[in-house]
Every structure is written in C-alpha cells, then in structure tokens.
Amino acid sequence: MALTRMTAEEAAKLIKHGDSVGFSGFTHAGCPKAVPRALAALAEEEHAAGREFKIGMFTGASTGDSIDGALARAKAVSFRTPYQTTGDMRGAINAGEVQYFDLHLSTLAQDLRYGFYGPVDVAIIEACDVTEDGQIVPTVGVGISPTVCRLAKKVIVELNSWHPRELRGMHDLTQLQDPPMRVDTGITAVRDRVGADHIHVDPAKIVVVEVNEPNEGSGFAPVDEVTRKIGENVAAFFVAEMKAGRIPESFLPIQSGVGNIANAVLAALADCPAIPDLEVYTEVIQDAVIDMLESGRVKFASGSSLTVSNPTMDRIYAKLPFFKERVMLRPTEYSNNPEIVRRLGIIAMNTALEADIFGNVNSTNVMGSKIMNGVGGSGDFTRAAYLSIFLTPSTAKGGKISAFVPMVSHTDHNEHDVKVMISEYGVADLRGKSPRQRAETIIENCVHPDYRPLLRKYLESGAKGQTPVNLDTAFAFHKAFIATGDMMNADLR
C-alpha cells in the first residue's frame, strides 16, 4: 500500500481548531516550512469567516519564520512551548495573545509521553527520506521528532529534496524508557550510538508532502572586539585549569549555547595551541564547530541539530561522507540529558542575559517580565556539568545596561549551579567562595569599570548576614533603566 501524498494546503486541512501539533527540528534546522505556512493561511481564512482557529505548539526548540513567524502573525497559536526566538512570536507572547510556558528542553519529550500536556494530535516532520514501510529519516534537526511521531494520530512528512537522502546514517534515534522501566542511556562516550538511523511510524498514519526548500537559517555576526576578548578569556582559563590539573590533559567534551558569543569562544579555542583537539557533546552544532571538524580541532561532534548558515550547509553536503563519520544528531532527551552530561564530564558554556553579583543568572526575562527567548538547554547542562560557565558582555545598549546587577530580575540558574562567570574584562572563579567573596570576585573581574563603584556601594550597604542583600535597593539598576533609560542613574541611597 502506497503512502498517501497531498499538497501542503490539503495536509494543513487535516489539522483542526484546538489540535496540539508537534513539530520536528531544533532551531531553524530540520523544521517543516510549507505545511506550517499553509496552516497559517488556513487560520487567516477561518478568522475572516468568523470562525476560531488556533492550535497548541510543541517544538524541539526555536523554529524558523515559517512556523513561529507565520503562525504568530496569523494569530493561530493558543499555547507554545518550550523555546522561541522569532520576533512575532515573542511579541504575541509578551502581549498575552499566546500562553507560553518555558521548559528545560531535555524534559519535553518525556513529559509528552507522561501525558502532562494532553495529547499530540498531529506531528509535522521534515525528512530527507520516507519509505513505504514507514521509515522516516529526519533532515538536520531532531528535537522531539521520535516522540511526537509515536504519539500523534497523524504524521505529516514534508519530504524536502533540498536535503540529500544520503543524510541517513548521521542520526541516532531512540527514546528513553518511561519509569519504572528506565535503564541507563547506554552512552559512555561522545561517539556512542544507541538508536536507529530512522524513525519508524505506522504507514497508515503518514501523509507525504513533497517540497524543495532551503533552511531558513542565517549566519552569525562576525567576531568583534568584545566577543573576541571573551573567547580569549575562556581559552586562557582552560589553559590555567589544565596546568593546575583540574582539567585533564586530554581535555573534556564541551557544550556551548548558540549565538555570536559561542562562535567567538569556539574560534578562540581553535586558535589556542595549548588546548588539545577535543570533542563536542552539545545541543546545537554551529558554523565554528564545522570549521573545527574540517581543521581537525574537533574530533567528533554530537548534537540535536546542524544549526549552520546555508553556505556552511553546502560545504557539509559537498563532503557528506567526511561529516557523517564525525557528526551525530540525536533527540533532545539524549543530546541534553543531564545523566549523560554528568557521566561525560562536560564543560558547559552558556550565555547570561544578566547576572547578579552573587552568581544568580537570568537567561530569559528582560526586566523580569518580558520573555526574550527561553531557558533552552542551558539548565540541562548547567547543573550537571563538570564546569558550568556563563558568558556575557559586561554592558549592553552602549553602556546604559549593566549585565551585572545587584539582584537578577528573574532567576533561571541560581548561584549553587554557576561555577564560573566570564566577560570581556576577565574571569570570576566562584568555586568555594562565600556570597560576599563571590560578589567581590565578580565586581573586580567581570563588571564594566564604570559600574564597579555602584556595585561596591550596593554590596557595602547590604544587610548583615550570610548574603549581604539590600532589599531597599536590590532592583535600583532596573528601576533606573525603566525611569531614565540608563542604569548608571541608579539611586543606591
């Protein structure tokens, strides 16, 4: 029996108002495009006819504009989890039009299987191949695909010929067992393979939509003076740790968040001859990792997605056999699994939106209330890491915002989990330090010089006790920015 084939518009009509939809991909990588756009157009038609049409959304992480952007603009989303980066979706969430709950990425697939968030009605999966007996081969982003394919009543496969079928073999696809039958993950080394090269689905559930569309990703900003210095500080810290015997000479696997800072840090590690060739166990494999694989500086990379620019994707496809030997793509519940992070001794590097002088980190909410993107996988790695490092430029908006404040306006990672803080000014090693010592170390080593006097003044005004907090002025920086547009105007009287 042949698989059912439809147009994107026909497939979109299989989705009804009130359905919960699971999408493949992780970042823009591996995300379907044609069916979500058709779904957005269908929602607009329904609204124009006076009928309600909204869906719930489960994704691996952020997506491209064809999912989050198109559906947000069409006002077609009732709730969304777990992570997003698109301006239109962010605006809808902060306006209260979309109910959003943030979530550690490693937990979503198992939470769906546990039934915490209700049923998954439809899965929409981008694939480079699908066979008549129901073998689906994802493209370059996995995320929660195995679980939503298992749970959904209908699986719409966007068979995207822009991606070669020869991607088969790059994936390691499986799911954790549910308690009380769960055993260990089976991964004791970065290269270990524990799953299949495809997702198997009952062919009766599958609808195929044939497309040819490139990824929606763009490149990262070039390294500037601030990000270059952050990268150099990271490399120098690692070299010192190796000399002290706290990082083995063979080094340890690294994880880095996505973005310009992460790319700059990876470039600095590649340029540092004292750091040996290394392995990567992360969620997002981006352009700098591809460069390091080609140069031999990275020996093997495991992640949930190839989140690279399209020119870099062209390079990968031109040398696909080379990369298939050195890259593995896994579901998020494996790529971000804290058990594996702890076992492999991963060095985790993530970006802080803001941090306070005691080492608490806000990754998600601007001024405490407006979501930026979400916690993503940073929490999955931070608590379980061998070394948890947070990176941030010391200031933003031309110096009017300090990344280091008396008290964070929202806490995603508390001081118990944050071991090292690094800015362009230096490294604050927080291990084994009391709250006051942590504050002194951060102020001296990471804070912009213009803000150091203000933060020292705040620290000295704090209450007697273990953590010298001054509740009267703890949010003085945030209040000053809201009132005047400049944290330098903070009133610490």
C-alpha positions in Angstrom: 0.0 0.0 0.0 1.5 3.3 -1.1 1.9 6.2 1.3 -0.8 9.0 0.9 0.5 12.1 -0.8 -1.0 15.6 -0.6 -0.3 19.2 -1.2 0.7 21.4 1.7 -2.7 23.0 1.6 -4.5 19.7 1.7 -2.4 18.5 4.5 -3.0 21.6 6.5 -6.7 20.9 6.4 -6.1 17.7 8.4 -5.4 20.0 11.4 -8.4 21.3 13.3 -9.0 24.1 15.7 -7.9 23.1 19.2 -5.4 20.5 18.0 -2.0 20.2 19.5 0.7 19.9 16.9 4.3 18.6 17.4 7.0 20.0 15.0 10.3 18.5 14.1 13.5 20.4 14.2 15.7 22.3 16.6 16.3 26.0 15.9 15.5 26.5 12.2 17.3 23.3 11.4 15.0 20.4 10.5 11.8 22.5 10.7 9.0 22.0 8.2 8.0 25.1 6.2 5.4 24.6 3.6 2.7 22.9 5.7 3.0 25.5 8.6 2.7 28.3 6.1 -0.4 26.7 4.6 -1.7 26.2 8.1 -1.3 29.9 8.8 -3.1 30.8 5.6 -5.9 28.4 6.6 -6.2 30.1 10.0 -6.5 33.5 8.4 -9.3 32.2 6.1 -11.1 30.8 9.1 -10.8 34.0 11.1 -12.0 36.0 8.1 -15.1 33.8 8.0 -15.7 34.5 11.7 -14.6 31.1 13.0 -12.0 30.3 15.6 -8.8 28.6 14.6 -5.9 28.1 17.0 -3.5 25.3 17.7 -1.2 24.3 20.5 2.5 24.0 19.6 5.2 21.6 20.8 8.6 22.1 19.3 12.2 20.8 19.9 13.4 24.4 20.5 13.1 27.6 18.5 12.0 27.3 14.8 12.1 29.3 11.6 9.9 32.1 10.4 7.7 29.6 8.5 6.5 28.2 11.8 6.7 30.7 14.7 6.6 33.8 12.5 3.8 32.7 10.1 1.6 31.2 12.8 2.0 34.1 15.2 1.2 36.7 12.5 -1.9 34.6 11.6 -2.9 34.6 15.3 -3.2 30.8 15.0 -1.5 29.8 18.3 -3.2 29.2 21.7 -0.2 28.0 23.6 3.5 27.4 22.8 6.4 25.5 24.5 9.3 25.2 25.1 11.6 27.9 23.4 11.3 30.5 20.7 13.4 33.3 19.1 11.1 34.8 16.5 10.1 38.5 17.0 6.5 38.0 16.0 6.0 35.0 18.4 7.9 36.9 21.2 5.6 39.9 20.7 2.5 37.7 20.8 3.6 36.0 24.0 4.5 39.3 25.8 1.2 40.8 24.7 -0.7 37.9 26.3 -2.0 36.6 22.9 -0.2 33.3 23.3 0.1 31.3 26.5 3.7 30.3 26.8 5.4 28.1 29.3 9.2 27.9 29.4 10.7 24.5 29.9 14.1 22.7 30.1 14.4 21.2 26.6 15.5 17.8 27.8 12.2 17.2 29.6 9.6 17.9 26.9 9.6 14.6 25.1 9.2 12.6 28.3 6.6 15.0 29.6 4.6 14.5 26.5 4.8 10.7 26.9 3.8 11.0 30.5 0.6 12.9 29.4 1.4 16.1 31.3 0.2 18.4 28.5 -2.5 16.4 26.9 -2.5 14.6 23.5 -0.4 15.3 20.4 -2.9 15.3 17.6 -0.7 15.8 14.6 3.1 15.7 14.0 4.7 17.7 11.1 8.2 16.3 10.3 10.8 17.5 7.8 12.5 14.5 6.3 15.1 13.7 3.6 13.6 10.3 3.0 10.5 8.3 3.8 9.9 4.7 2.8 6.7 2.8 2.1 7.0 0.8 5.3 7.2 3.9 7.4 10.9 4.7 7.9 11.3 8.4 8.3 14.8 9.9 8.1 14.9 13.5 9.5 17.0 16.2 8.0 19.4 18.3 10.1 17.4 18.8 13.3 15.9 16.1 15.5 14.4 17.7 18.7 11.3 15.8 19.8 10.6 14.1 16.5 10.7 10.4 17.7 8.2 11.1 20.5 5.7 13.2 18.6 5.7 10.7 15.7 4.9 8.0 18.2 2.1 9.9 19.9 0.4 11.7 17.0 -2.7 10.3 15.4 -1.5 11.7 12.0 2.1 12.3 10.9 2.6 14.8 8.0 6.0 14.3 6.5 7.5 17.2 4.5 9.8 15.3 2.2 12.3 18.0 1.4 14.6 17.2 -1.6 16.9 20.1 -0.8 18.4 17.7 1.7 20.1 14.6 0.3 18.7 11.2 1.2 22.3 10.3 2.0 21.9 12.0 5.3 20.7 8.6 6.6 23.3 7.3 9.0 24.0 10.7 10.6 21.2 10.2 13.1 21.0 8.2 16.4 17.3 8.0 17.0 15.6 6.4 20.1 13.6 7.3 23.1 14.1 6.9 26.8 12.0 4.2 28.6 9.4 5.5 30.9 9.6 4.8 34.7 9.7 2.4 36.4 11.3 0.5 33.5 14.0 3.1 32.6 17.6 1.8 32.3 20.7 3.9 31.7 21.1 5.7 28.4 23.9 3.4 27.2 26.1 6.4 26.3 29.5 6.4 27.9 31.4 8.2 25.2 30.6 11.1 22.8 30.6 8.7 19.8 28.4 6.0 21.2 25.4 5.0 19.1 22.3 3.6 20.9 19.5 4.0 18.4 18.4 3.6 14.8 19.1 5.7 11.7 15.3 6.4 11.2 12.0 6.8 13.0 9.6 4.0 12.3 5.9 5.0 12.1 2.8 3.1 11.1 2.5 3.9 7.3 -1.3 4.3 7.8 -0.6 7.4 9.9 1.7 9.1 7.3 0.8 11.8 4.8 3.7 12.9 2.5 4.1 16.5 1.2 6.9 16.9 -1.3 8.8 20.2 -1.2 12.2 21.6 -2.1 13.1 24.4 0.3 16.4 25.6 1.8 16.9 26.1 5.5 15.8 29.4 6.9 19.0 30.0 8.9 21.4 32.9 8.5 25.0 33.3 9.6 26.2 34.9 12.8 27.7 38.3 13.2 31.5 38.4 12.8 33.6 38.3 15.9 34.0 41.8 17.3 36.4 43.1 20.0 34.2 42.2 22.9 33.3 38.7 21.8 36.9 38.1 20.8 38.1 39.1 24.3 35.5 36.8 25.9 36.8 34.0 23.8 40.4 34.7 24.7 39.5 34.8 28.4 37.8 31.4 28.1 40.8 29.9 26.4 43.2 31.3 29.0 41.0 30.0 31.8 41.1 26.5 30.3 44.8 26.5 29.9 45.2 27.6 33.5 42.9 24.8 34.6 44.9 22.2 32.7 48.1 23.4 34.2 46.5 23.2 37.7 45.4 19.6 36.9 41.7 20.4 37.2 41.1 19.7 33.5 42.8 16.6 32.2 45.5 17.0 29.5 43.2 15.0 27.1 40.6 17.7 27.8 36.8 17.1 28.3 33.8 17.3 25.9 32.4 20.8 25.6 28.9 22.2 25.2 28.2 25.8 24.0 25.0 27.6 23.5 24.0 29.1 20.2 24.9 32.5 19.0 27.7 35.0 18.3 29.5 34.6 21.7 29.5 30.9 21.4 31.0 31.1 17.9 33.7 33.5 19.1 34.6 31.2 22.0 34.9 28.2 19.7 37.1 30.2 17.4 39.3 31.2 20.3 39.7 27.6 21.4 40.6 26.6 17.8 43.3 29.2 17.8 44.8 28.2 21.1 47.6 25.7 20.6 47.7 24.8 24.3 44.2 23.3 24.1 44.2 19.8 22.5 41.9 18.6 19.8 38.5 18.0 21.5 35.1 16.5 21.3 31.7 18.3 21.4 28.6 17.0 23.1 26.0 19.7 22.8 22.6 20.6 21.5 23.4 22.9 18.6 26.3 22.3 16.2 27.0 25.6 14.5 29.4 27.1 11.9 32.5 27.3 14.1 32.2 23.5 15.0 32.1 22.7 11.3 35.3 24.7 10.8 37.0 22.9 13.7 35.9 19.5 12.3 37.4 20.3 8.9 40.7 21.5 10.6 40.8 18.5 12.9 40.5 20.7 16.1 37.2 18.9 16.8 37.4 15.2 16.5 33.7 14.4 16.8 30.5 16.4 17.4 27.2 15.1 18.9 24.1 17.4 19.0 20.5 17.7 18.2 20.9 19.9 15.1 23.2 21.3 12.5 22.3 25.0 13.1 24.6 26.4 10.4 24.3 29.0 7.7 23.3 27.8 4.2 26.8 28.3 2.7 28.1 26.1 5.5 25.4 23.5 4.8 26.5 23.5 1.2 30.0 22.7 2.4 28.7 19.8 4.6 26.7 18.3 1.7 29.7 18.6 -0.6 31.8 16.5 1.9 28.9 14.5 3.4 30.8 11.2 3.8 33.5 13.1 5.8 30.9 14.7 8.1 28.9 11.5 8.6 31.9 10.0 10.2 32.3 12.9 12.6 28.8 14.2 13.4 25.8 12.5 15.1 22.3 14.0 15.6 20.2 12.8 18.5 16.8 13.6 20.1 16.9 16.4 22.6 16.3 14.0 25.5 19.7 12.5 24.7 21.7 15.5 23.5 20.7 17.4 26.6 20.4 14.6 29.0 21.8 15.6 32.5 22.7 12.0 33.2 25.0 11.9 30.2 26.3 15.4 30.9 27.4 14.3 34.4 28.8 11.0 33.1 30.9 12.5 30.3 32.2 15.4 32.4 31.0 18.0 30.0 32.2 21.6 30.2 29.1 23.7 29.7 29.3 27.3 28.3 26.1 29.3 28.1 25.2 33.0 27.8 23.6 35.1 30.5 21.1 37.8 29.8 22.0 39.2 33.1 23.7 38.0 36.3 23.8 39.4 39.8 26.9 39.9 41.9 26.2 36.7 43.9 26.2 34.5 40.7 22.5 34.0 40.0 21.8 34.1 36.3 18.8 35.3 34.3 18.7 33.7 30.8 15.1 34.6 29.8 13.2 37.6 31.0 14.1 41.3 30.2 13.4 43.4 33.3 11.9 40.4 34.9 8.7 40.3 32.9 9.2 40.2 29.1 10.4 36.9 27.7 13.4 37.1 25.4 13.8 33.5 24.1 13.6 31.0 26.9 15.8 28.9 29.1 16.5 26.5 26.3 19.0 23.8 27.1 21.2 25.9 29.4 19.7 24.4 32.6 20.0 20.8 31.3 23.8 21.3 31.1 24.5 23.8 33.9 23.6 21.8 37.0 25.1 18.5 35.7 28.2 19.9 34.2 31.8 19.3 35.2 32.3 23.0 34.9 29.3 25.4 34.4 30.4 28.7 32.8 28.3 31.7 31.9 29.5 34.2 29.4 28.3 37.8 28.8 29.5 41.2 27.6 29.6 43.4 30.6 27.2 46.0 29.2 24.5 46.4 26.6 22.9 49.4 24.7 26.0 51.4 24.6 26.7 51.0 28.3 23.3 52.0 29.5 22.6 48.5 30.7 25.0 46.6 33.0 24.8 42.8 32.6 25.8 42.6 36.3 23.2 43.9 38.7 22.6 43.8 42.5 19.8 41.2 42.1 18.6 39.5 38.9 15.0 40.4 37.9 14.3 36.7 37.2 16.3 33.6 38.2 16.9 30.7 35.8 20.2 29.4 37.3 20.9 30.0 40.9 24.3 30.6 42.5 24.6 26.9 43.6 24.9 25.8 39.9 27.1 28.6 38.5 30.8 27.9 38.9 32.5 30.5 36.6 31.5 33.8 35.1 33.4 35.4 32.2 33.0 38.8 30.5 35.4 40.7 28.2 37.1 42.0 31.4 38.0 38.7 32.9 37.2 35.5 34.7 35.3 35.2 38.1 36.0 31.8 39.5 33.2 31.3 42.0 34.1 27.8 43.3 34.4 27.5 47.0 33.5 31.2 47.7 31.0 32.6 50.1 28.3 35.0 48.8 30.4 38.1 49.7 33.5 36.6 48.2 31.6 35.8 45.0 30.3 39.4 44.8 33.8 40.8 45.3 35.2 38.5 42.6 32.5 39.3 40.1 32.8 43.0 40.6 36.6 43.0 40.4 36.9 40.7 37.4 33.8 40.9 35.2 31.9 44.1 35.8 32.5 47.1 33.5 34.7 49.6 35.3 32.0 52.3 35.1 29.7 50.2 37.2 32.1 48.9 39.7 31.7 51.8 42.2 27.9 51.5 42.1 28.0 47.8 42.8 30.6 48.1 45.5 28.4 50.7 47.1 25.5 48.3 47.0 27.5 45.5 48.4 28.6 47.6 51.4 25.0 48.7 52.0 23.8 45.1 52.4 22.3 43.6 55.5 24.5 41.8 58.0 24.4 38.0 57.4 25.5 35.3 55.0 24.3 37.1 51.9 24.6 40.9 52.1 21.4 41.9 50.2 19.8 45.3 50.5 16.1 44.8 49.8 15.6 48.6 49.5 17.9 49.0 46.5 18.2 45.4 45.1 16.4 46.5 41.9 17.7 50.0 41.7 19.5 49.3 38.4 16.3 48.1 36.8 14.3 51.0 38.2 16.8 53.5 36.9 16.7 52.0 33.4 12.9 51.9 33.3 12.7 55.5 34.6 15.6 57.1 32.7 16.9 54.7 30.2 20.3 54.3 31.9 21.3 52.1 34.8 24.1 54.5 35.7 21.4 56.7 37.2 20.7 54.0 39.9 19.8 55.5 43.3 21.6 53.5 46.0 20.9 55.7 48.9 
